């Protein structure tokens, strides 16, 4: 019987990418240095980093808004530069700019034409994003009248209008209240089910935990690590709760039970070493909070974000 092999395509990759520019007094700024990462097709990739880490610069490089980098960037398996490849992107910048004198429907129709959609396809696409982001009643509103949160909703609508293969979002949850953050997560889950690959930066790490299966961490323009989020969260220790004679290293509780924690690698040895008469009540993995891990990782690398009083 012939086996079918499923090969995961790398949709976006950076290979030893560096980018510098001139700042104040012509000072050379190393925005990103020797950055490498890969985004598999169909995944949701969370791009993590503190302010000024190089996230937005990297995103502007991959969308073609910045030029002059060293190293190689590929989109859909091809070198960056082909404008037809960018037609398969949906992009929401951190600080989007729209033509404020246009109405919602006028602007979306204009963007649909730029994306090569036919008139019937544009109407269907507009109806789709109106429904997903509650913009139907606002279709005749001028964009100049929109609040920060409303502009963010429109920004996501224009990014997903043409059903792109790769969605690139820079801080997409910025300026949203809790209700609309939840709706954005629903929309992004919907886009993944449609088949889109997500690549987005965010400071709201709870959203990354909810949405992403891959992550990359950048600080001061250098990649610290990347991988599967499940592998990272799976590094959390196991907590064994038991009763009867105490296991080695266990801490007794007031209700007569005890608990001991240990890494995954010690699971079999710890269970085999339980004293006679000990009973296992629960064996569960403790939770790694991505936010705590992120803060500790950044501090360990460059000392960013010290607590008050640290020297």
Steps between C-alpha positions, in 0.01 A plus 500: 500500500644836396538756775393859432750760614374839610763770464446827684601793283684797650284795404731773632864488599780732606855373454776704667314826436653828619381855451656830607395860453621846596345653810557837668834660419545232231555238768481147358211306651516118481126429490535125434818294505544153349132410551382157388161337545249292304120510491340169393194504276171489688641600839438801721837652585531742790789744458594611851720783614512813717465849357786571261594133471483499119151355443358782289823536302492129416136525394570802277785310339288198416219716359744693281454833678869513591788417268873455525523203735773238500416130502204332335125528552273253320123506454318187387835336431624778270738794559335823608447749220227360277201732535267212410606327821397803704151473350464187714565699818257671731664771711395706800774739618534610861398856413286473186429802284179519297355756262271675747286662232371162377208298629551145624340342192686731261833413654439125508381506139815688401720248682311210347575636153868537590496134604362398160153399618207521261199717584286205618793365704550842661135516606520151648830580675358821649192317629729242657714749694194711593355193670825393668580845642156663537571766238177469301328795670817707454549447127409862416699655787807708422815349644593834655216448749635168627639451848825312563317172553279548193804573284657179627186309400514655154872423482436130557212509250722634222774249587270197460281641219668304218541182710881506498717194547717678759369752752768732642375700797705745706349536850146419377345521847622855567224740604231232537275454801463146646185431295669581170819320595287188540331566162839548330614164636183342359562659158862384496395147597251519212775609258717206605214258438467655154864406441688822567837507677528762775812696591446769760678693770331575829574624850185327627649160562173340608381547141815331372440202728141475378572534127850376424665164454842645408694790646818699453661734751712800398685751717726789402481386139615142566294181505516333840307185415215356298301180494169336570304658782389157624863397542569812706194460719578128531820585687293571810565260790258226604318521833422169672240504777478190717392356831657259746876490561680807366698474179858629496497880497122522552335776702214398729168687487253562784242263348732201532616499138845594374646642180831477321607666172758373251592533130347279230826306464465370857141376463566125481772500765289702744196275461713188540657640818174567684507341847277197570147607591519833315207577272506731197204736504595734216787544257471823305722745320549839656437797274773719353366853457636626170520853638719391792724299269528790256602747774757263650644415157541865400658590835743213472610606151540876520383616839197671347209583725673486840282525806504828686796501733706257289852610414 
